[in-house]
Amino acid sequence: MRFKNIKEALDWIMSQRKGKGRFPSFLHLLDEMGHPEKDFKIIHVAGTNGKGSCVTYLRDGLMALGYKVGTLQSPHYRTHLDRIRVDGKDISEDAFLRILNKNYGFFVKNDLNMFEMDYLIMCEYFKEEACDFVITEVGMGGRLDSTNVVRDPLLSIIVTIGYDHMEVLGDTLEKITREKCGIIKDDSAVLVGDLKKELKDIVKEEAKAHHARYFETQAYKDEGPRKFSYRDEEYELYSYADYQKHNASVALEALYILANEGLVHFDHAKIASAFKKTVWQGRFEIIHEDPLVIIDGAHNIDGMRALIASIKKINMPKAVLFSSIEAKEYDKMLRLLKEEVEEIVLTRFMSPKGLFRIEDEAEDLHLKRIDDLKEAYNYLYDRYPCIIICGSLYFLSEFIEKVDYAR
């Protein structure tokens, strides 16, 4: 079989979401293949929240220093193609279609799922593009994630630890930390962000067991809206989200580590200039000015707390349009949000993991429910000067695709 167009190709690959317990077989396959990623300078990034933002700041920092950077991230935002990027540009439709068609027989023979195929497509594409650095983002957890087949990363980063995917990763922060520590490899380096001391101690223990060098991100100094100092150097971000100061600090420390190991030359002016323009879509992203419409991928408790800290600084009446998937603790997220905004409207989106108990939450918390996404948005658009769209990242993707938010 060969796909004739990109729509056919993407529809097929996105349908290949085969279940759990696949990592050992994928690792064995890459062992047999000789690890096609082995020649890359790979930075591997895990974390409950902030890993996508950290990847983006690190990418832009490296680009500002003159390097070509490939990134593999998930989930996608506007199109499946934005999972695989070089210097921030999506893999082209032609390149994706060509590489998928070339390897289709191999993919089917080995019964690969979407994430595994994306990884191998990434390897071929980044070799064609001769990337200087490759940054891969963990999809979930770390130890058993399909990206964890890399044997010799330059650096492994754990940005944050919080409660998410507990049905897979464990029901305590200690268990979740152990899972994320699975990305630490022998004789490598590991960097942690703002973790609690007891969780840092777990990472230190795992690093020692792997003879890995251990680093911590230093505290940044808040200098007001969008501004902060790190290692006595000032930076200004494009984003108004306070939580991005931490994510940018983690990326900065990663750049210092690479510089200290002789892999890059740290240039504060170039990096600072890049950070002023860095945009990570779907993270406190302003998509409309009047009314002020902000989308944010807060999809767990810690993410919601971080979002609330930023929206508290918006001095106007605020409303929220929210949708999630059943596995998330959306009832707790909604209770946090309800204290900070004038109104919350619950809606649905077209996902096989859609919000199932929306009726119960709407009744228990006295929230308005409008199933139709466009109708729900229009209701808020006509009533509030500030609207926050948040919840599942898949929900944000559908909102951007289907709703004329500028009207």
C-alpha positions as MATLAB code, in Angstrom:
seq = 'MRFKNIKEALDWIMSQRKGKGRFPSFLHLLDEMGHPEKDFKIIHVAGTNGKGSCVTYLRDGLMALGYKVGTLQSPHYRTHLDRIRVDGKDISEDAFLRILNKNYGFFVKNDLNMFEMDYLIMCEYFKEEACDFVITEVGMGGRLDSTNVVRDPLLSIIVTIGYDHMEVLGDTLEKITREKCGIIKDDSAVLVGDLKKELKDIVKEEAKAHHARYFETQAYKDEGPRKFSYRDEEYELYSYADYQKHNASVALEALYILANEGLVHFDHAKIASAFKKTVWQGRFEIIHEDPLVIIDGAHNIDGMRALIASIKKINMPKAVLFSSIEAKEYDKMLRLLKEEVEEIVLTRFMSPKGLFRIEDEAEDLHLKRIDDLKEAYNYLYDRYPCIIICGSLYFLSEFIEKVDYAR';
ca = [
       0.000    0.000    0.000;
       1.156    3.509   -0.732;
      -0.633    6.692    0.331;
      -1.584    9.050   -2.474;
      -1.913   12.192   -0.397;
      -1.087   13.582    3.029;
      -4.659   13.285    4.316;
      -4.709    9.542    3.707;
      -1.300    9.213    5.343;
      -2.168   11.209    8.449;
      -5.567    9.557    8.888;
      -3.880    6.168    8.827;
      -0.933    6.911   11.111;
      -3.127    8.635   13.696;
      -5.362    5.558   13.803;
      -2.431    3.342   14.797;
      -2.637    3.860   18.572;
      -1.957    0.326   19.707;
      -1.938   -0.310   23.468;
       0.436   -0.535   26.358;
       3.451   -2.672   27.167;
       5.107   -2.147   23.784;
       8.379   -0.533   24.809;
      10.509   -3.716   25.160;
       9.651   -4.841   21.632;
      10.352   -1.378   20.176;
      13.692   -1.219   21.995;
      14.557   -4.686   20.688;
      13.691   -3.556   17.159;
      15.993   -0.539   17.428;
      18.747   -2.760   18.817;
      18.418   -4.876   15.658;
      18.444   -1.722   13.514;
      21.624   -0.472   15.183;
      19.817    2.531   16.700;
      19.271    5.011   13.864;
      19.351    7.869   16.388;
      22.845    7.016   17.636;
      24.625    9.724   15.653;
      22.405   12.533   16.957;
      23.332   14.842   19.819;
      20.116   14.168   21.734;
      18.630   16.082   24.654;
      15.763   14.146   26.249;
      13.099   16.105   28.154;
      10.521   14.722   30.617;
       8.177   16.350   33.113;
       4.580   16.528   34.204;
       4.204   20.138   33.064;
       6.463   22.512   31.185;
       8.423   20.058   29.075;
       7.064   21.391   25.783;
       7.872   24.954   26.791;
      11.345   23.956   27.974;
      11.985   22.201   24.648;
      10.906   25.317   22.775;
      13.089   27.730   24.771;
      16.043   25.357   24.476;
      15.470   24.991   20.737;
      15.314   28.758   20.218;
      18.391   29.254   22.369;
      20.392   26.758   20.331;
      19.122   28.247   17.088;
      20.200   31.706   18.257;
      23.698   30.294   18.758;
      23.728   29.167   15.126;
      22.761   25.498   15.371;
      20.218   23.512   13.385;
      17.783   21.862   15.792;
      15.308   19.048   15.321;
      12.481   18.520   17.804;
      10.061   15.667   18.406;
       7.075   16.656   20.556;
       3.586   15.437   21.379;
       0.680   15.762   21.306;
       0.368   17.801   18.149;
      -1.435   21.137   18.165;
      -2.645   22.135   14.706;
      -1.526   19.151   12.653;
       0.235   15.844   13.220;
       3.129   17.272   11.212;
       4.009   19.717   14.000;
       5.299   16.824   16.114;
       8.428   16.700   13.936;
      10.129   20.035   13.335;
      13.455   21.443   12.201;
      14.255   24.933   13.455;
      10.641   25.323   14.488;
       9.202   24.460   11.061;
       6.942   21.428   10.656;
       8.124   18.542    8.559;
       6.773   19.193    5.062;
       3.833   17.209    3.751;
       6.002   15.905    0.912;
       8.769   14.716    3.232;
       6.391   13.019    5.658;
       4.495   11.299    2.857;
       7.706   10.182    1.153;
       9.277    8.729    4.301;
       6.053    7.042    5.422;
       5.495    5.460    2.021;
       9.114    4.322    1.833;
       8.887    2.574    5.215;
       5.234    1.501    5.180;
       5.962   -2.184    4.640;
       8.522   -2.229    7.456;
       6.150   -0.395    9.816;
       3.289   -2.808    9.150;
       5.508   -5.895    9.319;
       6.700   -4.854   12.777;
       3.219   -3.768   13.913;
       4.390   -0.308   14.988;
       2.099    2.259   16.550;
       1.886    5.984   15.777;
       4.489    7.100   18.322;
       7.000    4.473   17.193;
       6.540    5.364   13.534;
       6.911    9.059   14.338;
      10.205    8.300   16.072;
      11.604    6.448   13.071;
      10.318    9.064   10.621;
      12.029   11.659   12.809;
      15.325    9.763   12.628;
      15.312    9.613    8.845;
      14.186   13.215    8.398;
      16.676   14.713   10.848;
      19.518   12.805    9.196;
      18.459   14.206    5.828;
      18.386   17.680    7.359;
      21.758   17.212    9.124;
      20.546   18.549   12.471;
      23.244   19.641   14.916;
      21.085   18.891   17.957;
      17.912   16.857   18.465;
      15.529   17.462   21.368;
      12.976   14.737   22.067;
      10.055   15.242   24.420;
       8.703   12.327   26.435;
       5.084   11.598   25.628;
       4.234   10.090   29.012;
       6.365    9.114   31.977;
       9.824    8.238   30.774;
      10.931    4.691   31.498;
       8.554    3.015   29.052;
       7.997    5.905   26.641;
       8.815    5.210   23.003;
      11.350    8.066   22.990;
      13.397    6.299   25.676;
      15.178    4.057   23.195;
      18.010    6.595   23.009;
      21.134    5.092   24.545;
      23.524    8.036   24.930;
      21.742   11.366   25.380;
      23.877   14.460   25.885;
      21.519   15.502   28.653;
      18.308   14.256   30.249;
      16.021   16.919   31.739;
      13.196   16.486   34.260;
      11.373   19.825   34.285;
       8.636   19.205   36.882;
       6.991   16.371   38.801;
       3.264   16.346   39.542;
       0.210   14.144   39.494;
      -0.786   13.057   35.998;
      -1.331    9.741   34.182;
      -1.517    8.114   37.609;
      -3.233    5.050   36.196;
       0.032    4.303   34.370;
       2.807    6.049   36.312;
       1.702    5.453   39.889;
      -0.362    7.184   42.554;
       2.438    8.914   44.482;
       4.946   11.564   43.459;
       7.735    9.181   44.435;
       6.482    6.506   42.003;
       5.976    9.088   39.249;
       9.509   10.403   39.820;
      10.959    6.889   39.494;
       9.181    6.485   36.163;
      10.508    9.797   34.853;
      14.008    8.918   36.069;
      13.885    6.078   33.560;
      15.341    8.477   30.983;
      18.638    8.732   32.916;
      21.344    6.730   31.161;
      24.766    5.458   32.230;
      27.597    8.006   32.248;
      25.334   10.792   31.036;
      24.039   14.007   32.640;
      20.686   14.871   34.204;
      19.184   18.283   34.991;
      16.171   18.874   37.240;
      13.886   21.877   37.484;
      11.902   23.070   40.488;
      11.335   19.757   42.289;
      10.659   19.198   45.969;
      13.749   18.168   47.943;
      12.538   14.601   48.499;
      12.000   14.205   44.757;
      15.385   15.700   43.939;
      16.879   13.158   46.315;
      15.288   10.361   44.273;
      16.766   11.792   41.062;
      20.173   12.101   42.748;
      19.954    8.470   43.821;
      19.064    7.344   40.299;
      21.810    9.511   38.813;
      24.376    7.998   41.164;
      23.241    4.482   40.235;
      23.894    5.335   36.570;
      27.144    7.233   37.231;
      25.392   10.252   35.727;
      26.338   13.852   36.471;
      23.567   15.618   38.403;
      22.606   19.294   37.953;
      19.902   21.527   39.404;
      18.291   24.616   37.902;
      19.036   27.707   39.970;
      16.284   29.965   41.277;
      15.382   32.844   38.980;
      14.681   36.376   40.211;
      11.298   37.773   39.214;
      11.718   41.224   37.690;
       8.046   41.911   36.947;
       5.736   41.076   34.013;
       7.595   38.972   31.429;
      11.001   39.800   32.960;
      13.368   37.769   35.125;
      17.035   37.335   35.918;
      18.954   34.081   35.780;
      22.575   33.775   36.903;
      22.594   37.588   37.179;
      21.638   38.052   33.535;
      18.336   39.712   32.570;
      15.804   38.206   30.178;
      12.444   39.262   28.826;
       9.918   36.737   27.523;
       7.275   37.107   24.868;
       4.838   35.206   27.106;
       2.952   36.859   29.963;
       2.653   33.531   31.827;
       4.673   33.597   35.036;
       5.284   29.843   34.864;
       7.300   30.295   31.685;
      10.057   31.973   33.704;
      10.774   28.611   35.328;
      10.664   26.731   32.030;
      12.984   29.261   30.405;
      15.347   28.975   33.402;
      15.580   25.214   32.943;
      16.441   25.740   29.284;
      19.067   28.316   30.247;
      20.710   25.957   32.724;
      20.763   23.271   30.022;
      22.569   25.709   27.736;
      25.090   26.491   30.498;
      25.720   22.761   30.949;
      26.278   22.284   27.208;
      28.597   25.292   27.188;
      30.598   24.026   30.168;
      31.061   20.709   28.382;
      32.389   22.479   25.282;
      29.409   21.673   23.071;
      28.167   25.237   22.516;
      29.366   28.784   23.121;
      26.979   30.582   25.490;
      26.069   34.056   24.235;
      23.668   35.872   26.562;
      22.744   38.617   24.088;
      21.775   36.187   21.333;
      19.782   33.934   23.675;
      18.017   36.872   25.327;
      17.032   38.217   21.926;
      15.600   34.815   20.961;
      13.592   34.419   24.188;
      11.827   37.740   23.545;
      10.277   36.100   20.472;
       9.742   32.525   21.688;
       6.140   31.367   21.415;
       4.985   27.945   22.567;
       1.520   27.601   21.112;
      -1.277   26.709   23.478;
       0.509   27.927   26.615;
      -1.062   31.180   27.804;
      -1.258   32.117   24.152;
      -3.206   35.280   23.345;
      -5.140   34.548   20.163;
      -7.495   37.567   20.170;
      -7.302   41.023   21.726;
     -10.894   42.284   22.049;
     -12.229   40.401   23.832;
      -8.986   39.039   25.249;
      -8.948   35.341   24.401;
      -6.240   33.138   25.931;
      -5.708   29.443   25.349;
      -3.725   27.356   27.791;
      -3.045   23.627   27.951;
      -3.587   23.346   31.720;
      -4.718   19.721   31.901;
      -3.816   18.655   35.440;
      -3.866   20.128   38.953;
      -0.369   21.643   38.914;
      -0.923   23.059   35.448;
      -4.194   24.612   36.570;
      -2.573   26.214   39.610;
       0.112   27.694   37.367;
      -2.532   29.053   34.981;
      -4.523   30.568   37.852;
      -1.429   32.374   39.154;
      -1.197   34.130   35.772;
      -4.890   34.895   35.223;
      -5.124   36.453   38.689;
      -3.097   39.325   37.267;
      -5.694   40.074   34.591;
      -7.801   42.910   35.995;
     -11.072   42.391   34.171;
     -14.041   40.000   34.417;
     -12.978   36.545   33.247;
     -14.799   33.452   32.030;
     -13.565   29.966   31.155;
     -14.478   27.518   28.417;
     -13.352   24.092   29.585;
     -13.260   20.520   28.366;
     -11.160   17.545   29.353;
     -10.888   13.783   29.088;
     -12.248   11.344   31.602;
      -8.886   10.250   32.994;
      -8.059   13.745   34.249;
      -8.977   15.144   37.668;
     -11.159   17.734   36.024;
     -13.513   18.018   38.996;
     -10.651   19.323   41.162;
      -9.455   21.621   38.373;
     -12.930   23.101   38.015;
     -13.209   23.745   41.737;
      -9.936   25.679   41.633;
     -11.053   27.688   38.617;
     -14.462   28.513   40.030;
     -12.868   30.608   42.777;
     -11.091   32.841   40.261;
     -13.495   33.557   37.401;
     -17.023   34.855   36.937;
     -18.305   31.892   34.921;
     -17.241   28.474   33.634;
     -18.898   26.856   30.643;
     -18.346   23.156   30.031;
     -18.379   21.812   26.493;
     -17.525   18.689   24.525;
     -15.012   17.944   21.811;
     -14.709   15.110   19.338;
     -12.327   12.717   21.048;
     -12.666    9.023   21.831;
     -11.690   10.031   25.368;
     -14.276   12.815   25.608;
     -15.601   14.326   28.824;
     -18.036   11.676   29.980;
     -19.375   12.872   33.341;
     -19.897   16.461   32.277;
     -23.540   16.313   33.359;
     -22.568   15.466   36.943;
     -19.983   18.238   37.206;
     -22.287   20.821   35.655;
     -24.939   20.003   38.250;
     -22.663   19.613   41.289;
     -20.764   22.862   40.701;
     -23.703   24.781   39.193;
     -21.876   25.276   35.910;
     -23.397   26.002   32.549;
     -23.141   23.245   29.948;
     -23.220   23.905   26.202;
     -22.322   20.808   24.207;
     -21.739   22.572   20.890;
     -18.244   24.044   20.920;
     -18.984   27.011   18.647;
     -22.168   27.870   20.496;
     -20.358   27.691   23.827;
     -17.639   30.072   22.639;
     -20.119   32.515   21.122;
     -22.041   32.596   24.398;
     -18.923   33.759   26.269;
     -17.698   36.014   23.458;
     -20.824   38.172   23.762;
     -20.614   38.484   27.565;
     -17.032   38.763   28.830;
     -13.970   40.933   28.086;
     -11.623   38.016   28.853;
     -12.107   34.359   27.928;
      -9.723   31.550   28.885;
      -9.917   28.360   26.847;
      -8.324   25.498   28.778;
      -8.319   21.776   29.519;
      -7.161   18.957   27.295;
      -4.543   19.759   24.651;
      -6.699   17.810   22.207;
      -9.549   20.163   23.072;
      -7.387   23.200   22.290;
      -6.413   21.666   18.969;
     -10.037   21.157   17.988;
     -10.980   24.645   19.158;
      -8.293   26.264   16.993;
      -9.263   24.125   14.018;
     -13.039   24.542   14.148;
     -13.910   27.833   15.859;
     -13.744   31.279   14.270;
     -12.495   32.834   17.490;
     -12.150   36.303   15.921;
     -15.722   36.160   14.574;
];
